[in-house]
Amino acid sequence: MSLKHKAISGFTWSFIDSFANQGLLFIIGIILARLLTPEEFGLMGMLAIFMAISQSFIDSGFGEALIRRKHCTIQDYSTVFYYNILIGIIFYIILFFSAGAIGSFFDKPQLKVLVQVMGINLIINSAGLIQRTILVRNIDFKLQAKISLISSIASGIVGIGMAMAGWGVWSLVWKLITQSVFMSGLLWLWNKWRPSIIFSGASFKELFGFGSKLMASGLIDTVYQNIYYLIIGKFFSAKELGYYTRANNFSMLPTQIMTGVIQRVSYPVLSTLQDNGERLKAAYKKLIKSTMLISFVLMFGLAAVARPLVITLIGEKWSSSIGYLQLLCFTAMLYPLHVLNLNMLKVKGRSDFVLRLEIIKKILVVPTIILGILLGIKIMIVGMIMNSIVAYFLNSYWSGKMIKYPPQEQISDIAPAFMVALIMGLSVFLLGLYLPFKPGIVLFIQILSGVVILYISTKLIKLDSYLEIKEIIREKMIRTIYGDLSNEYV
């Protein structure tokens, strides 16, 4: 299979995998939101930063270091596997004995036992990291999609069943644990790699040299992504955190699916082109234009239909999350672009730049947090939007220097998609203000109108990013029907 077809196949199956892992879980989350209260979701939000930081230490950037490496040996994989397991156990022990302090910090004693049980997830997840890394390295997302689908369904059944039985917040805890058990278990069952009894100091040192900087930058980004849960949980209330958590889940669903696909597929694919500057830039330009058309359309569209969407899917009791959702859409809009630009730095081997950028960007977050504490959650989200714009220019400046693709050229490439999506979003939003129907009917009309407006506008101006997406879909359908073709990528 050529690199082009391997990439297209990877994108297709990675999308299915992300949809199974995010889309299906989102649907399950909607059901749980109807069965549980905002306070119960808020309790889980309070734990997010502690679990996410621990997970960052467990991976430590080794996965990306292995993916980028041209040739990996059994000792490379085994070394990282044993490291992951060891760090998983260490951080579980740390969380177990810190659980009481976490409960005291939020003035929620019930968090102690929640942390002690949730921490088991760290060990379970660490056991499957290398198995997943090998599949990503091989651009094999078909098996991952199968595993994600089964895991999501199984965990959803457990969570919904427990919620209906009155288990409250524990239904969310055991849903996550069940998902991790199935994910790791099935990765071991269906992926044939097994570790050897070997730990190579030389391999560890070499991989850690690249991965440690990614770990540090990833850790900083993890703190940034989750610090708002901590701030809202500490200075506001569990109910407000529940509203914010649900709004954030809505806003992040499209970007999580996209960035999950982009990061896992583009990184190994672009890594194969790292020594060919011309082809690398050409592939990168196509990727950015196509990705940002999808991102702009989804996020403008989501902001436009936020009110009928929330009320229809999870009910009036969550209506306080609507304003948060509309603002968070603009925060999440550029996230795929951040991922792509940072991926390019990783492809070029500049993990040191990634770390420096993360430090600079997160220092700029401090005023936003202070404003949030003093002036409220919505002002804090507006600050997050400003930070996202500044972060883009920082990321794109340095990645652009690597492949001679500066920010102004990137903006010129994505500006047509931005304008098309903006016009579509404004039209749909204004339409929703004047429709005298129930929220469900308004939502249907808005979505249908958005699709029609988008289709007509992209056809009229012959938007090349739209044409690229259309060609990829067409080619995938042809290959599905008539078998493999043999073209080169780019």
C-alpha positions as CSV (number, residue, x, y, z in Angstrom):
1,M,0.0,0.0,0.0
2,S,1.4,3.4,-0.9
3,L,1.9,6.1,1.7
4,K,-1.1,8.1,0.4
5,H,-3.5,5.2,0.7
6,K,-2.0,4.2,4.0
7,A,-2.6,7.7,5.3
8,I,-6.2,7.8,3.9
9,S,-6.9,4.4,5.5
10,G,-5.4,5.6,8.7
11,F,-7.5,8.7,8.7
12,T,-10.6,6.7,8.0
13,W,-10.1,4.1,10.7
14,S,-8.8,6.6,13.2
15,F,-11.9,8.7,12.7
16,I,-14.0,5.6,13.3
17,D,-11.9,4.9,16.4
18,S,-12.2,8.4,17.7
19,F,-16.0,8.4,17.0
20,A,-16.3,5.2,18.9
21,N,-14.2,6.4,21.8
22,Q,-15.6,10.0,21.9
23,G,-18.9,10.0,20.0
24,L,-20.4,7.0,21.6
25,L,-19.2,8.1,25.0
26,F,-20.7,11.5,24.4
27,I,-24.1,9.8,23.7
28,I,-23.7,7.8,26.9
29,G,-22.8,11.0,28.7
30,I,-26.0,12.5,27.5
31,I,-28.0,9.6,29.0
32,L,-26.0,9.9,32.3
33,A,-26.6,13.7,32.4
34,R,-30.3,13.0,32.4
35,L,-30.0,10.5,35.2
36,L,-27.4,12.3,37.4
37,T,-27.1,15.8,38.8
38,P,-24.6,18.6,37.9
39,E,-23.1,18.2,41.4
40,E,-22.2,14.6,40.7
41,F,-20.5,15.6,37.4
42,G,-18.8,18.4,39.3
43,L,-17.2,15.9,41.8
44,M,-15.7,14.0,38.9
45,G,-14.4,17.3,37.4
46,M,-12.6,17.9,40.7
47,L,-10.5,14.8,40.2
48,A,-9.7,15.5,36.5
49,I,-6.4,17.4,37.0
50,F,-4.9,14.8,39.4
51,M,-5.7,11.9,37.1
52,A,-4.5,13.7,34.0
53,I,-1.2,14.8,35.6
54,S,-0.5,11.3,36.7
55,Q,-1.2,9.9,33.3
56,S,1.2,12.4,31.7
57,F,4.1,11.1,33.9
58,I,3.2,7.5,33.0
59,D,3.6,8.0,29.2
60,S,6.4,10.6,29.6
61,G,6.6,11.2,25.9
62,F,8.0,7.7,25.2
63,G,5.1,6.8,22.9
64,E,5.8,9.7,20.6
65,A,9.5,9.0,20.8
66,L,8.9,5.4,19.6
67,I,6.6,6.5,16.8
68,R,9.1,9.0,15.5
69,R,12.0,6.5,15.7
70,K,12.8,4.9,12.3
71,H,13.6,1.5,13.7
72,C,12.4,0.1,17.0
73,T,13.7,-3.0,18.7
74,I,12.1,-5.4,21.1
75,Q,14.3,-3.9,23.9
76,D,13.0,-0.4,23.1
77,Y,9.4,-1.6,23.5
78,S,10.1,-3.7,26.6
79,T,12.0,-1.0,28.3
80,V,9.2,1.5,27.9
81,F,6.6,-1.1,28.9
82,Y,8.3,-1.8,32.2
83,Y,8.8,1.9,32.9
84,N,5.1,2.6,32.2
85,I,4.0,-0.1,34.6
86,L,6.4,1.1,37.4
87,I,5.3,4.7,37.1
88,G,1.7,3.7,37.1
89,I,2.1,1.9,40.4
90,I,4.0,4.7,41.9
91,F,1.5,7.3,41.1
92,Y,-1.4,5.1,42.3
93,I,0.3,4.9,45.6
94,I,0.8,8.7,45.7
95,L,-2.8,9.3,44.9
96,F,-4.0,6.7,47.4
97,F,-2.2,8.4,50.3
98,S,-3.0,12.0,49.0
99,A,-6.7,11.3,48.7
100,G,-7.6,12.7,52.1
101,A,-5.8,16.0,51.3
102,I,-7.6,16.3,48.0
103,G,-10.9,15.9,49.7
104,S,-10.0,18.5,52.3
105,F,-8.8,21.0,49.6
106,F,-12.2,21.0,48.0
107,D,-14.1,20.5,51.3
108,K,-15.6,17.3,49.9
109,P,-14.8,14.4,52.2
110,Q,-16.4,11.9,49.8
111,L,-13.6,12.6,47.3
112,K,-11.1,10.5,49.4
113,V,-12.6,7.1,48.5
114,L,-13.4,8.3,44.9
115,V,-9.7,9.1,44.4
116,Q,-8.5,5.8,45.9
117,V,-10.7,3.8,43.6
118,M,-10.2,5.9,40.5
119,G,-6.5,5.6,40.9
120,I,-6.6,2.0,39.8
121,N,-7.2,3.3,36.3
122,L,-3.6,4.5,36.1
123,I,-2.2,1.0,36.5
124,I,-4.7,-0.5,34.0
125,N,-4.0,2.2,31.4
126,S,-0.2,1.9,31.8
127,A,-0.5,-1.8,30.8
128,G,-1.9,-1.0,27.4
129,L,0.2,2.0,26.4
130,I,2.9,0.1,24.4
131,Q,0.3,-2.1,22.7
132,R,-1.5,1.1,21.4
133,T,1.8,2.8,20.5
134,I,2.7,-0.1,18.2
135,L,-0.6,0.0,16.4
136,V,-0.3,3.8,16.0
137,R,3.3,3.4,14.7
138,N,2.0,0.9,12.1
139,I,-0.9,3.2,11.2
140,D,-3.2,0.3,12.1
141,F,-6.4,2.0,13.4
142,K,-8.8,-0.6,12.3
143,L,-8.0,-2.8,15.3
144,Q,-8.1,0.2,17.6
145,A,-11.5,1.2,16.3
146,K,-12.9,-2.3,17.0
147,I,-11.5,-2.2,20.6
148,S,-12.8,1.3,21.2
149,L,-16.3,0.4,20.1
150,I,-16.5,-2.7,22.3
151,S,-15.0,-0.8,25.3
152,S,-17.3,2.1,24.9
153,I,-20.4,0.0,24.7
154,A,-19.4,-2.2,27.7
155,S,-18.5,0.7,29.9
156,G,-21.7,2.6,28.8
157,I,-23.9,-0.3,29.8
158,V,-22.2,-0.5,33.3
159,G,-22.4,3.3,33.8
160,I,-26.0,3.7,32.7
161,G,-27.1,0.5,34.7
162,M,-25.5,1.8,37.9
163,A,-27.0,5.3,37.4
164,M,-30.5,3.8,37.0
165,A,-29.9,1.7,40.1
166,G,-29.1,4.9,42.1
167,W,-25.3,4.6,42.5
168,G,-24.9,8.3,41.7
169,V,-21.3,9.5,41.1
170,W,-20.0,5.9,41.4
171,S,-21.7,5.1,38.1
172,L,-19.2,7.5,36.5
173,V,-16.3,6.0,38.3
174,W,-17.0,2.4,37.4
175,K,-17.8,3.4,33.8
176,L,-14.3,4.8,33.4
177,I,-12.7,1.8,35.1
178,T,-14.7,-0.7,33.0
179,Q,-13.6,1.1,29.8
180,S,-9.9,1.0,30.8
181,V,-10.2,-2.8,31.6
182,F,-11.7,-3.6,28.2
183,M,-9.3,-1.3,26.3
184,S,-6.2,-2.7,27.8
185,G,-7.5,-6.3,27.9
186,L,-8.5,-6.3,24.3
187,L,-5.2,-4.7,23.2
188,W,-3.3,-7.5,24.8
189,L,-5.7,-10.1,23.4
190,W,-5.6,-9.0,19.8
191,N,-2.2,-7.4,19.4
192,K,0.4,-10.1,19.4
193,W,3.4,-8.1,20.8
194,R,4.7,-9.4,24.2
195,P,7.4,-7.9,26.3
196,S,10.8,-9.6,26.8
197,I,12.4,-9.7,30.2
198,I,14.8,-6.9,29.4
199,F,15.3,-3.3,30.4
200,S,17.9,-1.4,28.4
201,G,19.5,1.6,30.1
202,A,20.9,2.8,26.7
203,S,17.5,2.6,25.1
204,F,15.8,4.4,28.0
205,K,18.4,7.2,27.9
206,E,18.0,7.7,24.2
207,L,14.2,7.7,24.2
208,F,14.0,9.8,27.3
209,G,16.3,12.4,25.7
210,F,13.5,13.2,23.2
211,G,10.5,12.1,25.2
212,S,11.3,13.9,28.4
213,K,10.8,17.3,26.7
214,L,7.5,16.1,25.3
215,M,6.6,14.9,28.8
216,A,7.3,18.2,30.3
217,S,5.5,20.1,27.6
218,G,2.6,17.7,27.8
219,L,2.5,18.0,31.6
220,I,2.3,21.8,31.3
221,D,-0.5,21.5,28.7
222,T,-2.3,19.0,30.9
223,V,-2.2,21.3,33.9
224,Y,-3.5,24.1,31.6
225,Q,-6.3,22.0,30.2
226,N,-7.5,21.0,33.7
227,I,-6.6,23.9,35.9
228,Y,-10.0,25.5,35.2
229,Y,-11.7,22.5,36.8
230,L,-9.6,23.0,39.9
231,I,-10.3,26.8,40.0
232,I,-14.0,26.4,39.5
233,G,-14.3,23.5,42.0
234,K,-12.3,25.5,44.6
235,F,-13.7,29.0,44.3
236,F,-17.2,28.4,43.0
237,S,-19.3,25.2,43.6
238,A,-19.7,21.6,42.5
239,K,-22.9,22.6,40.6
240,E,-21.1,25.3,38.6
241,L,-18.3,22.9,37.9
242,G,-20.8,20.4,36.7
243,Y,-22.3,23.0,34.3
244,Y,-18.8,23.9,33.0
245,T,-17.8,20.2,32.7
246,R,-20.8,19.4,30.6
247,A,-20.3,22.5,28.4
248,N,-16.7,21.6,28.0
249,N,-17.5,18.1,27.0
250,F,-19.9,19.4,24.3
251,S,-17.4,21.9,22.9
252,M,-14.4,19.5,23.0
253,L,-16.2,16.5,21.3
254,P,-15.6,17.7,17.7
255,T,-12.0,18.9,18.4
256,Q,-11.2,15.7,20.4
257,I,-12.3,13.5,17.5
258,M,-10.4,15.7,15.0
259,T,-7.2,16.1,16.9
260,G,-7.2,12.4,17.9
261,V,-7.4,11.5,14.3
262,I,-4.9,14.2,13.2
263,Q,-2.3,13.6,15.9
264,R,-2.3,9.8,15.6
265,V,-2.2,9.7,11.8
266,S,-0.4,12.8,10.7
267,Y,2.5,12.4,13.1
268,P,3.7,9.0,11.8
269,V,2.8,9.9,8.2
270,L,4.6,13.2,8.2
271,S,7.5,11.6,10.1
272,T,8.1,9.5,7.0
273,L,8.5,12.7,5.0
274,Q,10.7,14.6,7.5
275,D,13.7,14.5,5.2
276,N,11.8,15.8,2.1
277,G,11.1,19.5,2.8
278,E,9.0,20.1,-0.4
279,R,6.7,17.2,0.0
280,L,6.4,17.8,3.8
281,K,5.2,21.3,3.3
282,A,2.8,20.3,0.5
283,A,1.3,17.6,2.7
284,Y,1.1,19.9,5.6
285,K,-0.7,22.7,3.7
286,K,-3.4,20.3,2.5
287,L,-3.8,18.9,6.0
288,I,-4.2,22.4,7.6
289,K,-6.7,23.7,5.1
290,S,-8.9,20.6,5.2
291,T,-8.7,20.3,9.0
292,M,-9.5,23.9,9.7
293,L,-12.5,23.9,7.3
294,I,-14.0,21.1,9.4
295,S,-13.0,22.8,12.7
296,F,-14.5,26.2,11.8
297,V,-17.7,24.7,10.5
298,L,-18.2,22.4,13.5
299,M,-17.4,25.0,16.2
300,F,-19.3,28.0,14.6
301,G,-22.2,25.6,14.0
302,L,-22.1,24.2,17.6
303,A,-22.1,27.7,19.0
304,A,-25.1,28.6,16.8
305,V,-27.2,25.7,17.9
306,A,-26.1,25.6,21.6
307,R,-29.4,26.5,23.2
308,P,-31.8,24.0,21.4
309,L,-29.0,21.4,21.5
310,V,-28.5,21.5,25.3
311,I,-32.2,21.7,26.1
312,T,-33.1,18.9,23.7
313,L,-30.4,16.5,24.7
314,I,-29.9,16.9,28.4
315,G,-32.9,19.0,29.6
316,E,-33.7,22.4,31.1
317,K,-31.7,21.6,34.3
318,W,-28.5,22.1,32.3
319,S,-29.5,25.4,30.7
320,S,-27.0,27.3,32.8
321,S,-24.3,25.6,30.8
322,I,-25.4,27.1,27.4
323,G,-23.5,30.4,27.8
324,Y,-20.3,28.5,28.8
325,L,-20.7,26.2,25.8
326,Q,-21.0,29.1,23.3
327,L,-17.9,30.8,24.6
328,L,-15.9,27.5,24.8
329,C,-16.6,26.8,21.2
330,F,-14.4,29.7,20.3
331,T,-11.7,28.5,22.7
332,A,-11.7,25.1,21.0
333,M,-11.8,26.3,17.4
334,L,-8.1,26.7,17.0
335,Y,-7.1,23.6,19.0
336,P,-6.5,21.4,15.9
337,L,-4.2,24.0,14.5
338,H,-2.2,24.0,17.7
339,V,-1.8,20.3,17.5
340,L,-0.7,20.4,13.8
341,N,1.9,23.1,14.4
342,L,3.3,21.3,17.5
343,N,3.3,18.0,15.6
344,M,5.5,19.6,12.9
345,L,8.1,20.6,15.6
346,K,8.0,17.0,16.8
347,V,8.4,15.7,13.3
348,K,11.5,17.9,12.9
349,G,12.9,16.6,16.2
350,R,12.6,19.9,18.0
351,S,10.9,18.7,21.2
352,D,13.0,21.4,23.0
353,F,11.0,24.1,21.1
354,V,7.7,22.3,22.1
355,L,8.7,22.6,25.8
356,R,9.8,26.2,25.6
357,L,6.6,27.2,23.8
358,E,4.4,25.4,26.4
359,I,6.2,27.2,29.2
360,I,5.7,30.7,27.6
361,K,2.1,30.0,26.7
362,K,1.1,28.8,30.1
363,I,2.8,31.7,31.9
364,L,0.3,33.9,29.9
365,V,-2.6,31.9,31.4
366,V,-2.0,33.2,34.9
367,P,-3.8,36.6,34.3
368,T,-6.8,34.6,32.9
369,I,-7.0,32.5,36.1
370,I,-6.9,35.6,38.3
371,L,-9.6,37.3,36.2
372,G,-11.8,34.1,36.6
373,I,-11.4,34.1,40.3
374,L,-12.2,37.8,40.6
375,L,-14.8,38.4,37.9
376,G,-16.4,35.0,37.2
377,I,-16.3,32.0,34.9
378,K,-17.4,33.7,31.7
379,I,-14.7,36.3,31.9
380,M,-12.2,33.5,32.4
381,I,-13.4,31.8,29.3
382,V,-13.0,35.0,27.3
383,G,-9.4,35.1,28.5
384,M,-9.0,31.6,27.3
385,I,-10.1,32.7,23.8
386,M,-7.4,35.4,23.8
387,N,-4.8,32.9,25.0
388,S,-5.7,30.5,22.2
389,I,-5.1,33.2,19.6
390,V,-1.7,34.2,21.1
391,A,-0.8,30.5,21.4
392,Y,-1.5,30.0,17.7
393,F,0.9,32.7,16.6
394,L,3.6,31.4,18.9
395,N,3.2,27.8,17.6
396,S,2.9,28.7,13.9
397,Y,5.9,31.1,14.0
398,W,8.4,28.4,15.0
399,S,6.9,25.5,13.0
400,G,6.6,27.8,10.0
401,K,10.3,28.5,10.2
402,M,11.1,24.8,10.0
403,I,9.3,24.3,6.7
404,K,9.1,27.8,5.3
405,Y,5.4,28.1,6.0
406,P,4.9,31.3,8.1
407,P,1.8,32.3,10.0
408,Q,0.7,34.8,7.4
409,E,0.7,32.1,4.7
410,Q,-1.2,29.8,7.0
411,I,-3.8,32.4,7.8
412,S,-4.2,33.2,4.0
413,D,-4.8,29.5,3.4
414,I,-7.4,29.1,6.1
415,A,-9.1,32.5,5.7
416,P,-11.7,31.4,3.0
417,A,-12.8,28.4,5.2
418,F,-13.1,30.8,8.2
419,M,-15.4,33.2,6.3
420,V,-17.6,30.4,4.9
421,A,-18.0,28.9,8.4
422,L,-18.6,32.3,10.0
423,I,-21.4,33.2,7.5
424,M,-23.0,29.8,8.0
425,G,-22.8,30.1,11.8
426,L,-24.3,33.6,11.9
427,S,-27.1,32.6,9.6
428,V,-28.0,29.5,11.6
429,F,-27.8,31.5,14.9
430,L,-30.1,34.3,13.7
431,L,-32.5,31.8,12.2
432,G,-32.8,30.1,15.6
433,L,-33.8,33.4,17.3
434,Y,-36.9,33.8,15.3
435,L,-38.2,30.2,15.0
436,P,-41.4,29.8,17.1
437,F,-41.0,26.0,17.6
438,K,-40.0,23.6,20.3
439,P,-36.2,23.2,20.9
440,G,-36.0,19.9,19.1
441,I,-37.6,21.2,15.9
442,V,-35.5,24.4,16.0
443,L,-32.4,22.3,16.3
444,F,-33.4,20.2,13.3
445,I,-34.2,23.2,11.1
446,Q,-30.9,24.9,12.1
447,I,-28.8,21.9,11.3
448,L,-30.5,21.4,7.9
449,S,-30.2,25.1,7.1
450,G,-26.5,25.0,8.0
451,V,-25.8,22.1,5.8
452,V,-27.6,23.7,2.8
453,I,-25.8,27.1,3.3
454,L,-22.4,25.4,3.6
455,Y,-22.9,23.2,0.5
456,I,-24.0,26.1,-1.6
457,S,-21.2,28.5,-0.5
458,T,-18.4,25.9,-0.9
459,K,-19.7,25.0,-4.4
460,L,-20.0,28.6,-5.5
461,I,-16.5,29.7,-4.5
462,K,-14.9,26.2,-5.2
463,L,-13.2,26.1,-1.9
464,D,-10.1,24.0,-2.4
465,S,-10.1,22.6,1.2
466,Y,-13.7,21.4,0.5
467,L,-12.6,19.9,-2.8
468,E,-9.7,18.1,-1.1
469,I,-12.0,16.5,1.5
470,K,-14.5,15.5,-1.2
471,E,-11.7,13.9,-3.2
472,I,-10.4,11.9,-0.2
473,I,-14.0,10.6,0.4
474,R,-14.5,9.8,-3.3
475,E,-11.2,7.9,-3.5
476,K,-11.9,6.0,-0.3
477,M,-15.2,4.9,-1.7
478,I,-13.7,3.9,-5.0
479,R,-11.0,1.8,-3.2
480,T,-13.6,0.2,-1.1
481,I,-15.6,-0.9,-4.1
482,Y,-12.8,-1.6,-6.7
483,G,-9.8,-2.4,-4.5
484,D,-6.5,-0.7,-3.9
485,L,-5.0,1.9,-6.2
486,S,-1.3,2.7,-6.4
487,N,-0.6,6.4,-6.2
488,E,2.1,8.3,-4.3
489,Y,1.2,10.5,-1.4
490,V,1.2,14.2,-2.4
